[in-house]
Amino acid sequence: MPWSRRFYIATDDEIKHGLTTDIYFERTRIILDKYGLTDRIVSMEVTCGKLPRGWPWAILCGVEEVLKLLEGYPVDVYGLREGTLFTSNDIKGIRVPVMRVEGPYGRFCFLETPLLGLLCQATGVATMAARIRKKAGDRLVIGFGIRRMHPALAPMIDRASYIGGVDGVSSIIGAEAAGIKPMGTMPHALIIIFEDQVKAWKAFDEVLPQDIPRIALVDTFYDEKVEAIMAAEALGSRLTGVRLDTPSSRKGSFAEIVREVRWELNIRGYRNVKIVVSGGIDDENIDELIEAGADGFGVGTSISNAPTVDFAMDIVEVEGKPIAKRGKFSGRKDVWRCPECLKIDVEPIGSSRPICLSCGMEMENILEPLLIDGRIVADLPPPSDIRSYVLKQLSKITMV
């Protein structure tokens, strides 16, 4: 039948019941049922061989959605809690299981595809947000990236961005998913409609509530430093900051533009006016912008279109017998992590607690029960608590 919906998106029920799966899982389910093998108990691990772009670590995200996907199915799930900082391999080079699913394979095999999708993309977004947060320090970071992605993904993208460490997000529904208020400044369209920067800035100041920061966009008609000075003179002490949305291709180095604007504001006594930059910001160029004097960042595509983390899901036991395909380590495992340096040691399940060779501290088993016999047993904390957990971990690491 021809597609009859307005948008090309799957519903909650379609995802939950396996309609977004790869067809070979459905064929596998049919074959297992024919041969009476549907209820063979397996243990499956979710791991990744390496992280994108040589990242030394990642932030796990999408766990809550996975639990809601598997809820009601006859499976047990053990995993790292949402927001956990992990490495692809442990100190010995063994892949780190971020999740283990146990149950009758034929009853849940068709959920492997959506399960991986929920983890792979959200983890990539949260990790890129965390990388930018780590480099930005305590400077303002706002997620601006939803316009680059399918709108159906806005809640996931903004929630994962916030969990990763951004201070705010721009979309209305994304902010709701993150449990915060949306943040943003003004578009060029507002200024162009007024045909006058000063009139637009003053209208923004006059109409909107006082709890919204007065951050003026200053690159619509004139040179950035000229418009920045105009905004400072027009709004005076009410001006919180200016935003530069200038791609580096327009006038050489974006950092040089920031440096110039900072100088011109300072020399006129506007040292308290912050400089917020947006347009092409990523984890590679943010350092030079900070050095130039940027106080805040609107980060779009680099977060929303972050590289996915290529998780795979593999059987490691069948009916209690260790078995795995080549290249994978069979048998169920515990995941131990040092609470101080966050190094990870993967050991066969039931092994004694290891000691971190770097810190001399006892490691903690971070593979926790999340869902038992289809019932969620783990706490599902609000995004703000997960974000705090992420920031605490980021404070313990130096590599970015």
C-alpha positions as CSV (number, residue, x, y, z in Angstrom):
1,M,0.0,0.0,0.0
2,P,1.2,3.6,-0.7
3,W,2.4,5.6,2.3
4,S,-0.5,7.5,3.7
5,R,0.9,9.6,6.6
6,R,1.9,13.2,6.5
7,F,5.5,12.6,7.8
8,Y,7.9,9.7,7.3
9,I,8.2,8.7,10.9
10,A,7.4,5.5,12.9
11,T,5.0,5.5,15.7
12,D,5.8,4.4,19.3
13,D,3.8,1.2,18.8
14,E,5.6,0.4,15.5
15,I,9.0,0.8,17.1
16,K,7.9,-1.2,20.2
17,H,6.6,-4.1,18.1
18,G,9.6,-4.4,15.8
19,L,8.4,-2.8,12.6
20,T,11.5,-0.8,12.4
21,T,13.7,-3.8,12.4
22,D,15.9,-5.4,9.7
23,I,13.9,-8.1,7.9
24,Y,16.4,-10.8,8.6
25,F,15.5,-10.7,12.3
26,E,11.9,-11.3,11.4
27,R,12.9,-14.2,9.2
28,T,15.1,-15.6,12.0
29,R,12.1,-15.4,14.4
30,I,10.0,-17.4,11.9
31,I,12.7,-20.1,11.4
32,L,13.3,-20.4,15.2
33,D,9.6,-20.9,15.8
34,K,9.4,-23.6,13.1
35,Y,12.2,-25.6,14.7
36,G,11.1,-25.1,18.3
37,L,14.1,-22.9,19.2
38,T,12.2,-19.7,20.1
39,D,12.8,-20.0,23.8
40,R,16.5,-20.8,23.8
41,I,18.0,-18.5,26.4
42,V,20.8,-16.2,25.3
43,S,23.0,-13.5,26.7
44,M,23.8,-10.6,24.4
45,E,26.3,-7.8,24.8
46,V,26.3,-4.3,23.3
47,T,29.8,-3.2,22.6
48,C,31.8,-1.0,20.1
49,G,35.2,-1.8,18.7
50,K,36.3,1.8,18.6
51,L,34.9,5.3,19.0
52,P,34.6,7.8,16.2
53,R,37.4,10.1,15.2
54,G,39.8,8.6,17.8
55,W,37.7,9.9,20.7
56,P,39.2,8.6,24.0
57,W,35.9,8.3,25.7
58,A,32.1,8.6,25.1
59,I,29.0,9.4,27.1
60,L,26.3,6.6,27.1
61,C,22.9,7.9,26.2
62,G,19.6,6.4,25.1
63,V,19.4,3.9,28.0
64,E,15.9,5.0,29.2
65,E,14.5,4.6,25.7
66,V,16.0,1.1,25.4
67,L,14.4,0.1,28.7
68,K,11.0,1.4,27.5
69,L,11.5,-0.5,24.2
70,L,12.1,-3.8,26.1
71,E,9.6,-3.2,28.9
72,G,7.1,-6.0,28.9
73,Y,9.2,-8.5,27.0
74,P,10.6,-11.5,28.9
75,V,14.2,-10.2,29.2
76,D,16.6,-9.1,31.8
77,V,18.8,-6.1,31.1
78,Y,22.1,-5.1,32.9
79,G,23.9,-2.0,31.8
80,L,25.7,1.2,32.5
81,R,23.5,3.9,33.9
82,E,22.6,6.7,31.5
83,G,25.3,9.4,31.3
84,T,28.2,7.0,32.1
85,L,31.6,7.9,30.7
86,F,33.0,4.8,29.1
87,T,35.8,3.7,26.8
88,S,35.4,1.3,23.9
89,N,38.0,-1.1,25.3
90,D,39.2,-1.7,28.8
91,I,42.8,-1.5,30.1
92,K,43.6,-4.9,28.6
93,G,42.0,-4.1,25.2
94,I,38.8,-6.1,25.7
95,R,35.6,-4.5,24.4
96,V,33.5,-2.9,27.1
97,P,29.9,-4.1,27.3
98,V,27.7,-1.1,28.0
99,M,24.6,-3.4,28.2
100,R,23.7,-7.1,28.5
101,V,20.3,-8.5,27.5
102,E,19.3,-11.9,28.6
103,G,16.2,-13.9,27.6
104,P,14.6,-16.2,25.0
105,Y,16.1,-15.0,21.7
106,G,13.1,-15.6,19.6
107,R,11.0,-13.4,21.8
108,F,13.1,-10.2,21.4
109,C,15.5,-10.7,18.4
110,F,13.4,-8.3,16.3
111,L,14.1,-5.5,18.7
112,E,17.9,-5.5,18.1
113,T,17.7,-2.9,15.3
114,P,15.8,-0.2,17.2
115,L,17.8,-1.0,20.4
116,L,21.0,-0.2,18.6
117,G,19.6,2.9,16.9
118,L,18.4,4.3,20.2
119,L,21.9,4.0,21.7
120,C,24.1,4.7,18.7
121,Q,22.8,8.2,17.8
122,A,22.0,9.5,21.2
123,T,25.4,8.5,22.5
124,G,27.1,10.3,19.6
125,V,25.2,13.5,20.3
126,A,25.8,13.4,24.1
127,T,29.5,12.7,23.5
128,M,30.0,15.6,21.2
129,A,28.1,17.9,23.6
130,A,30.3,16.7,26.4
131,R,33.5,17.3,24.4
132,I,32.4,20.8,23.7
133,R,31.4,21.3,27.3
134,K,34.8,20.1,28.5
135,K,36.6,22.6,26.2
136,A,34.2,25.4,27.0
137,G,34.7,25.2,30.7
138,D,32.1,27.3,32.5
139,R,31.2,29.4,29.4
140,L,27.7,29.4,28.0
141,V,26.9,26.6,25.5
142,I,23.5,26.4,23.8
143,G,22.4,23.6,21.4
144,F,21.2,25.1,18.1
145,G,21.3,22.0,15.9
146,I,17.7,20.8,15.4
147,R,17.2,22.6,12.1
148,R,19.8,20.4,10.6
149,M,18.0,17.2,11.4
150,H,14.6,15.6,10.9
151,P,12.2,17.4,13.2
152,A,10.9,14.1,14.7
153,L,14.3,13.8,16.3
154,A,14.3,17.1,18.1
155,P,13.4,15.8,21.5
156,M,16.1,13.1,21.4
157,I,18.8,15.5,20.1
158,D,18.1,18.2,22.6
159,R,17.8,15.8,25.5
160,A,21.0,14.1,24.6
161,S,22.7,17.5,24.1
162,Y,21.6,18.7,27.5
163,I,22.7,15.4,29.2
164,G,26.1,15.8,27.5
165,G,26.5,19.2,29.1
166,V,25.1,22.1,27.1
167,D,23.4,24.8,29.2
168,G,20.3,25.0,27.1
169,V,18.6,24.1,23.9
170,S,16.7,26.1,21.3
171,S,13.7,23.9,20.4
172,I,10.5,24.2,22.4
173,I,9.7,20.4,22.4
174,G,13.4,19.6,23.0
175,A,13.6,21.7,26.0
176,E,10.4,20.0,27.3
177,A,12.1,16.6,26.9
178,A,15.1,17.9,28.8
179,G,13.0,19.4,31.5
180,I,14.3,23.0,31.0
181,K,13.2,26.2,29.3
182,P,14.2,26.8,25.7
183,M,17.0,29.3,25.1
184,G,17.9,31.5,22.1
185,T,18.5,35.0,20.9
186,M,17.0,36.4,17.7
187,P,17.1,35.6,14.0
188,H,18.3,37.8,11.2
189,A,14.7,37.8,9.9
190,L,13.6,40.0,12.8
191,I,16.2,42.6,12.0
192,I,15.5,42.5,8.2
193,I,11.7,42.9,8.7
194,F,12.4,46.0,10.7
195,E,14.9,47.2,8.1
196,D,16.9,48.7,11.0
197,Q,19.1,47.0,13.6
198,V,18.4,49.4,16.4
199,K,14.7,49.3,16.0
200,A,14.7,45.5,16.1
201,W,16.9,45.4,19.1
202,K,14.8,47.9,21.0
203,A,11.6,46.0,20.0
204,F,13.1,42.8,21.4
205,D,13.9,44.7,24.6
206,E,10.5,46.3,24.9
207,V,8.3,43.3,24.1
208,L,10.0,40.2,25.7
209,P,10.0,39.4,29.5
210,Q,12.9,40.6,31.5
211,D,14.2,37.2,32.3
212,I,15.2,36.7,28.7
213,P,18.8,37.8,28.3
214,R,19.2,40.8,25.9
215,I,21.7,39.3,23.4
216,A,21.7,41.3,20.1
217,L,22.6,39.7,16.8
218,V,25.2,42.1,15.3
219,D,26.2,40.9,11.8
220,T,23.1,41.6,9.6
221,F,23.9,44.8,7.6
222,Y,27.2,46.3,8.8
223,D,30.6,45.2,10.1
224,E,30.3,43.1,13.3
225,K,32.2,45.6,15.5
226,V,30.1,48.5,14.2
227,E,26.9,46.8,15.0
228,A,28.2,45.6,18.4
229,I,28.9,49.2,19.3
230,M,25.5,50.3,18.0
231,A,23.8,47.6,20.1
232,A,25.8,48.6,23.3
233,E,24.9,52.3,22.8
234,A,21.2,51.5,22.0
235,L,20.5,49.2,25.0
236,G,23.2,50.3,27.4
237,S,23.3,48.4,30.7
238,R,20.3,46.2,29.6
239,L,22.5,44.6,26.9
240,T,23.7,41.2,28.1
241,G,25.7,40.3,25.1
242,V,26.1,40.3,21.3
243,R,26.0,37.3,19.0
244,L,28.2,36.9,16.0
245,D,26.9,34.4,13.5
246,T,29.6,34.9,10.9
247,P,31.1,32.0,9.0
248,S,34.9,32.2,8.9
249,S,34.8,32.4,5.0
250,R,33.2,35.8,5.2
251,K,36.2,37.7,6.6
252,G,39.1,35.5,7.2
253,S,39.5,34.2,10.7
254,F,36.4,34.0,12.9
255,A,38.7,34.3,15.9
256,E,40.1,37.6,14.6
257,I,36.6,39.0,14.3
258,V,35.9,38.0,17.9
259,R,39.1,39.5,19.0
260,E,38.3,42.8,17.2
261,V,34.8,43.1,18.6
262,R,36.1,42.4,22.1
263,W,38.7,45.2,21.8
264,E,36.2,47.7,20.5
265,L,33.6,47.0,23.2
266,N,36.2,47.1,26.0
267,I,37.8,50.3,24.9
268,R,34.4,52.0,25.1
269,G,33.6,50.7,28.6
270,Y,31.4,47.7,27.6
271,R,33.5,45.0,29.2
272,N,30.4,43.4,30.7
273,V,28.9,42.7,27.3
274,K,29.4,39.1,26.5
275,I,30.3,37.8,23.0
276,V,28.4,34.7,21.9
277,V,29.4,33.1,18.7
278,S,27.6,30.6,16.4
279,G,28.0,29.2,13.0
280,G,30.4,26.3,12.4
281,I,31.4,25.8,16.0
282,D,32.8,22.3,16.8
283,D,35.2,20.6,19.1
284,E,38.2,21.5,16.9
285,N,37.8,25.2,16.5
286,I,36.3,26.2,19.9
287,D,39.8,26.6,21.5
288,E,40.9,29.4,19.3
289,L,37.5,31.2,19.8
290,I,37.9,31.0,23.5
291,E,41.4,32.4,23.2
292,A,40.1,35.2,21.1
293,G,37.6,36.2,23.8
294,A,34.4,34.4,23.1
295,D,32.1,34.0,26.2
296,G,29.5,31.7,24.9
297,F,28.6,29.4,22.0
298,G,25.6,28.4,20.0
299,V,26.6,25.0,18.6
300,G,24.5,23.4,15.9
301,T,25.4,20.9,13.3
302,S,28.5,19.5,15.0
303,I,26.3,18.3,17.9
304,S,23.1,17.3,16.2
305,N,24.9,15.6,13.4
306,A,27.6,14.1,15.6
307,P,29.1,10.8,14.4
308,T,27.2,7.8,15.7
309,V,28.9,5.3,18.0
310,D,28.9,2.0,16.1
311,F,27.5,-0.3,18.8
312,A,27.0,-4.0,17.9
313,M,24.9,-6.5,19.7
314,D,26.3,-10.1,19.9
315,I,25.4,-13.4,21.6
316,V,28.0,-14.4,24.1
317,E,26.1,-17.3,25.8
318,V,23.4,-19.8,24.7
319,E,21.7,-21.8,27.5
320,G,24.5,-20.9,29.9
321,K,27.2,-22.0,27.5
322,P,29.9,-19.4,26.5
323,I,29.8,-19.0,22.7
324,A,30.5,-16.1,20.4
325,K,31.3,-15.4,16.8
326,R,35.0,-14.8,15.9
327,G,36.5,-11.6,17.1
328,K,34.2,-11.4,20.2
329,F,34.9,-12.7,23.7
330,S,32.3,-15.3,24.9
331,G,30.7,-15.5,28.3
332,R,29.0,-13.0,30.5
333,K,31.1,-10.3,32.0
334,D,31.3,-7.7,34.8
335,V,32.5,-4.1,34.0
336,W,34.6,-2.6,36.8
337,R,35.6,1.1,36.8
338,C,37.9,3.1,39.0
339,P,35.9,5.8,40.8
340,E,38.8,8.2,40.5
341,C,40.5,7.9,37.1
342,L,37.6,6.1,35.5
343,K,39.7,3.4,33.9
344,I,37.7,0.2,33.1
345,D,38.6,-3.5,33.6
346,V,36.3,-6.1,32.1
347,E,36.4,-9.5,33.8
348,P,34.3,-12.8,33.6
349,I,31.1,-12.5,35.6
350,G,31.6,-13.3,39.3
351,S,35.3,-12.4,39.4
352,S,36.7,-10.8,42.5
353,R,36.8,-7.0,42.7
354,P,40.0,-5.7,41.0
355,I,42.2,-2.9,42.2
356,C,43.0,0.0,39.9
357,L,46.7,-0.2,39.1
358,S,46.9,3.6,38.6
359,C,45.1,4.8,41.7
360,G,45.3,1.8,44.0
361,M,41.5,2.1,44.6
362,E,39.0,-0.7,44.6
363,M,37.0,-0.6,41.3
364,E,33.2,-0.5,41.2
365,N,31.0,-2.8,39.1
366,I,29.1,-0.4,36.9
367,L,27.0,-3.0,35.0
368,E,23.8,-2.7,37.0
369,P,20.4,-4.4,36.8
370,L,18.1,-2.2,34.8
371,L,15.2,-4.4,33.8
372,I,14.2,-7.8,35.2
373,D,11.7,-10.0,33.5
374,G,10.4,-7.1,31.5
375,R,10.0,-4.8,34.4
376,I,12.1,-1.6,34.8
377,V,13.9,-1.9,38.2
378,A,16.4,1.0,37.7
379,D,15.7,4.6,38.7
380,L,15.0,6.8,35.7
381,P,16.5,10.2,36.8
382,P,15.5,13.5,35.2
383,P,17.9,14.9,32.6
384,S,19.2,17.5,35.0
385,D,20.5,14.7,37.4
386,I,22.1,12.8,34.5
387,R,23.8,16.0,33.3
388,S,25.2,16.6,36.8
389,Y,26.5,13.0,36.7
390,V,28.2,13.7,33.4
391,L,29.8,16.9,34.6
392,K,31.1,15.2,37.7
393,Q,32.8,12.6,35.5
394,L,34.2,15.2,33.1
395,S,35.9,16.9,36.0
396,K,38.0,13.8,36.6
397,I,39.5,13.5,33.1
398,T,42.0,15.5,31.1
399,M,41.9,13.9,27.6
400,V,39.5,15.4,25.1
